[in-house]
Structure formats: C-alpha cells, structure tokens
Amino acid sequence: MGSKSSVFDMIGPVMIGPSSSHTAGVVRIARAAIRVLGGSPDSAVITFYNSFARTYEGHGSDKAILGGLMDFKTDDPHIKEAFEIIKEKGIQYSFKSIGNASVYHPNTIKLILTKGTKTVEVIGESLGGGLINIAEVDGFNANFTAQSHTLIIKAQDVAGAIAFISNIIAQEKSNIATMSVSRKGKNDLACHVIEMDSGIRATTIDYLKTIPWIQDLIYIPDIDL
C-alpha cells in the first residue's frame, strides 16, 4: 500500500495535527491494543467509525494508527513515514470506514489484531487532548484509559474472585483506582479490568497466572512510560 499525503507531511518532528483526537489519541489507542495482543501484530484490520470514517486520511489518523501499531510514541518523527516503515516490517493491514454508527463514540476505532495464533479485538475511543478510553476488549466492556497500570483478567465467574484479586493487589501495596467486572452471562467467563496507581511485580503476575480459574491475564503499564 503506497504512501499518502496527510497533515504529517506538513509538520515537524512533534506530532501535532489539526486535532489531537486524530493524532495523539489514535497512536495511544494502537499502543494500548498491541499490549493487549502482546506485541506488534502480523496483521491488522482497522475500522474507523463516525467522524473518523470521514477524516482519517486527511487528518493523518491512518499514519497515526499504523505508527502506534509499531509502538511509536506520539512525538516520534517516524510516524509520518508509517506507510513505508510498516511495509518494510511486513505487517499486513487494511482500512475500513463506517459512518453513522450511532452506538459508538464519534471518534471510535476497532482493531482486530493477529500475532501468530492469537487474535484480539479492541475498541478504542479518542476523547480529545490525547486522552483515550479503551471501551471493549474481545467483546467485554473494559473502559480503561491506559494512563494507569492496568490488569485485564479473564476468569471463570467463581465466588470470591474479586476479593481474592483485590487482596493480591493490596499485598503489592498498589492502590486500585478503578475496577470493573463484565460478564456475558451468569456463571460465564468474566473480565476484570483493574487500574492501579502503581505497578506490581512480575512474580505476582506469574503467580496469578497459575490460579486454575484464571484463564488469561494481561498486564499493561502506563503506555506513555
């Protein structure tokens, strides 16, 4: 896929476009999504919704999302060369656009990312000023900002699970800022999303992964660190 003209061809090394919703926020959505996946993808299907669907090319959101998928930070000057660099890396991608999707925030992106045998679906919202909300992960409500240390735990819906996880975090002396639990039905798989003020040790993460009723655990430090 060839290079396209955008706002990034007219600016310097700091990524400042006509709107940070279309630039910095988009990069952060992608950087959060690849941490859910566990690294940059082999392939990506990128869907822009609503206002993004109409403006993603002209405002540079296409380059921003590709740069984020390669883990470029928001001020990385290589973002304006994202089309060329991602081709060199062999990452396959496609863009889709859907306008007038009333169920979604005006600036919404859905990413379906594949790495090896793993595929994840992440829906992110760019809120303005570079702020984001990761609204969904694999069909579960998530609603985290990626500005805090975040745990995403998919677990069997067992009694005492919330108390157990909270106690482990308390032993790390990490304060829970927000915690939400989403499930698709009673006694079905539950997704715990926990934002913390500080990080937790790798040994604690490894321990949680050994718990039989925990099926998957993703730890995302502050993406801007």
N, C-alpha and C positions, 0 to 999 in steps of 0.2 A: 504494500500500500504506500503510495507516494506521499511526499511532504505537502502540507497545506499552508496557506498563508493565514496568519492569525495575529492577534494582539502581541504575541510573544516575539514577532519579528520586528516590533517597533519599540521594544523596551530594553532596558539594561539587564544586569545580572539578577536583580531582585525581582521576584515575580509579583508585579503589580499590574493588574488589568483594570478594565472598566468596573469590575466588581469582584471583591474577594470571595463572594459566593461562587463565582465561576472559576476561580483560580485556586486560592489557598485552601478553601473548604473542599474543593474537589480532590486536590492532592491528599489531604488528610483522610478523606473517605477511602481512597485507594490504599493508603498506607495502613489504615486500620484493617481493611479487608484482607490484605496479604498476611497480616499477623493472625487472623482467624484461620487462614489457609495453612500457614506455616512456612511462608516464603513466597517469592515471586512466582507467578503461575507459568505453566507451559502454554495455557490458552485462556482467553477471557472473552466472554460475551458481555458487552457493556450497553445498558439501556438507559437512555436519558428520558426523563418524563417532564411534561408540562413546560414551564418556561425554558428549562434546559434543552428540551427537544427542539426548540426553535432557535436557540442561540449558541449551542455548544461549539459549533465550528468557528463562528465569528469572534466569540469571546475567549477562545483558547481553552475551553474546557476539555476538548479532545486531547490536546497535548498534556494538560494538567493530569488527566486521569491516567494516561499512559506513563507519565513520569512517576506518579505515585505508585503504580504497579511495579515499577523498577526501584521503588523505595527512595526516590529522590526527595529531598526536603523541599519545603515551599520556596526557598530562596535559591535553589540550585539552578545555575545558568544553563545546565544541560537540558532543562525542560523544553526549551524552545527547539531542541533537536530531537525531541522524543520519538518522532516517527522514524528517523534514521537509526537511532540507537536501539529501539525495540526490534527493528528488523534485523540488525546485527546480532542481537541476542537470541533471535529465533523464536520469540514469543508471538504466538498467533492470537489475533484479536479481531473482533467485529463490533461495529456500532449499530445500535438500533435507536429509534426515536419514537416516542408515543406521546402525543399531545392530549390535553383534556382528560387526564386520568384523575378524576375527582377524589379518589380515595387516597391519593398521595400528596405530600407537601409539594409546593410549586417547584422547588429545586431538589428533585429526587433522582438518584442513580441506583440502578440494580446491577450488581456484578455477579456473574456466575463464573467462578474461577476453578480451574482444574490444574492440579500438580500431581503427576503420576496417576495413582488410582484414587486420589482424594478430590472431591468436588465440594465446594461450598457456595452458598448463595447469601449475599449480603446486600441489604438495602440501606442506603445512607441518605441523609438529608443535609444540605448545606444551608445553614441558618443565617449567614451573614457575618461579616467581620472575621472570617476564617473559622468560625465555630461550626461544629457538626453534631449530628445525632445519628448514631447507628441504630436504626429503627428495628431491623429484623436480622436475625442470623438463622439460616436454614429453616425459615418458616416460623420461628419463635420470636415473640416480642423481646427486644433487647434494650433499647433506649439507653445507650451509654455514650459519653462524649469523647472517649479516647484521650482525655486530658488527665485522667487519673489512672492508677494501676488497676487493671480490670481482670477479674476472673470470670470465665464463662464455663459453667459446669453442666454437662448434660448427665442426668442421673435418673435412676428409677424413682418413682414417686413413693418413697418409703417414709413412714412416720419418723420424725426426729431428724430428718436430713438437714433442715435449715439450722436447727440448734447445733448439730454436730459441726457443720461447716463454719458457722459463726464462732464456735469455741476454738477451732483450729486457728482461725484468723486472729482471735483475741490473744492466743498464746504467742503469736508473732508480734504482739504489741502494735498491730496495724489497725487503725480506726476505720470502720465501714462508713463510707459517705452515703452510698445508696445501695439498695439490694432489691431485686425484683425476681419473681419466680413465675414462669409461664409454662403452661402445660396444655396439651392438645385434648386432654380428657382425663377423667378420674382414673387414677392408677396407671396412667400412661407416662411416657417419658416427660420429665420436667427439665426446664432450662433455667439455671440460676445465673443471674448476672450481678456481679458484686463489684462496685467501685470502691477503692480503698485510698486513703491518704498517703500511704507509703507502700513499698514493695514487700514481698515475702520471699523467703529463701528457697532456692532450688530444691533443697532437701524436703521442704514442706510440700512443694508441688509434686515431687516424686512420690511422697507418702500418700497424698490424696489420690494419685492415680492408681494406687494399689487397692483402694477400697472397692470391694466387689460391686456395689450398687452404683458406682460412678463409672459411666461408660465413656465419657470424653471430657477432657479438661484443657482449656486454652488460657494461657496467661499472657496478657498484653500490658506491658509497662506503658507509661505515658509516651505516646508516639512521637512527641517532639523532643524527647531526651536524646 
